[in-house]
Amino acid sequence: MTDANFLREQLALIRELADRADPHIRKRLLALAEKYERRLAEQSRNTQDRS
């Protein structure tokens, strides 16, 4: 599994958990999801730069 696939799977899991969480936990999970999204975007840029 590539790192990008791992991040996508974790992002989906985090968002699913956030949908069911109480407001305080949801806020923290969504902040974590944003970090994963930034990492994915960074990896995507790095991959495009290499091409």
C-alpha positions as CSV (number, residue, x, y, z in Angstrom):
1,M,0.0,0.0,0.0
2,T,1.4,3.4,-0.9
3,D,1.6,6.2,1.6
4,A,-1.0,8.2,-0.3
5,N,-3.5,5.2,-0.3
6,F,-2.9,4.8,3.5
7,L,-3.6,8.5,4.0
8,R,-6.8,8.3,2.0
9,E,-8.0,5.3,3.9
10,Q,-7.2,7.0,7.2
11,L,-8.9,10.2,6.1
12,A,-12.0,8.3,5.3
13,L,-12.0,6.5,8.6
14,I,-11.4,9.8,10.5
15,R,-14.3,11.5,8.7
16,E,-16.6,8.5,9.4
17,L,-15.7,8.6,13.1
18,A,-16.3,12.4,13.2
19,D,-19.8,11.9,11.8
20,R,-20.7,9.9,14.8
21,A,-18.7,11.7,17.5
22,D,-19.8,14.3,20.0
23,P,-19.1,18.0,19.1
24,H,-15.8,18.3,21.0
25,I,-14.4,15.1,19.6
26,R,-15.7,15.9,16.1
27,K,-13.8,19.2,16.1
28,R,-10.6,17.4,17.0
29,L,-11.1,14.6,14.4
30,L,-11.9,17.2,11.7
31,A,-8.6,19.0,12.6
32,L,-6.8,15.8,12.2
33,A,-8.5,15.2,8.8
34,E,-7.2,18.6,7.7
35,K,-3.7,17.5,8.5
36,Y,-4.1,14.4,6.5
37,E,-5.5,16.4,3.6
38,R,-2.5,18.7,3.7
39,R,-0.1,15.7,3.6
40,L,-2.0,14.3,0.6
41,A,-1.8,17.6,-1.2
42,E,1.9,17.9,-0.5
43,Q,2.6,14.4,-1.7
44,S,0.6,15.1,-4.9
45,R,2.6,18.3,-5.5
46,N,5.9,16.4,-4.9
47,T,4.8,13.6,-7.4
48,Q,3.9,16.2,-10.0
49,D,7.2,18.0,-9.6
50,R,9.1,14.8,-10.3
51,S,7.2,14.1,-13.5
